[in-house]
Amino acid sequence: MERWLAKADSHPLAKREADLALLLANDTVAWEKYGQFYEGWAPAEIAELLKAVRAAVNRSKPEAT
């Protein structure tokens, strides 16, 4: 829960992006913390969700001028 309650200026999906990347890397700690939410998911499904989250994060970033 702490990761979702970070500073207001941080993008909440960025935290989810990091968590999903750790799950795909078979990080033991990430699986202990978040694996219950992805029980039964295939790695390809997690990868697809990660891709969608990354796209959403990128869309929400202001363009550099």
Secondary structure as UniProt FT lines:
FT   HELIX           2..5
FT   TURN            8..9
FT   HELIX           12..24
FT   TURN            25..26
FT   HELIX           28..34
FT   HELIX           35..38
FT   TURN            39..40
FT   HELIX           43..60
//
